[in-house]
Amino acid sequence: MSRSPKTHRKPLRHDEESTTRLGYSGSLGVSWAFIMNKIKEGNLTSIKKGTRHRIAVTEVERFRQWYLHDLVEFSADDALKDLFGGDQ
């Protein structure tokens, strides 16, 4: 998969609506370890509140759009082969 674009993002404010990496991973259908790796790589911005990483809802939506677009792009050739057979 391609890397998420490094865009200038505002840091998460403590009063901003947010979710945990576990809650976000469930809604996206990936493991919490995948989310943690994306945080470590710098592709997903979070702040720590105590022992938990909090991810802003706006950041969740930005990353979800990138991830789904990248997933579709990655699997498009296989889907065409399955639908129409042969090399597309």
C-alpha positions, 0 to 999 in steps of 0.5 A: 500500500502507498504511504499516507500523504504527510499533510499539515494537521493540527494537534488534537485538542483535549476538548475535541471529539475523539475515539480510542485506537481500539474503538477505531480499529473495530469500525475500520475492520482492522486490528488495534496493532495496525492502528498503533503502527500507523500512529508510530509511522506518523500516518495517523495523529493521536495524543495520549491521555493517560495510557490510551491514545486518543484519535480525533474524529476528523483524523479518523475520517481523513485516514479512513478515506485514504485507507479505503482509497488505497485498499481499492486501488491495491485490489482493483486489478484482482477484482477485474480479473475475477469479474472478467477473467484473463489479464486486464 
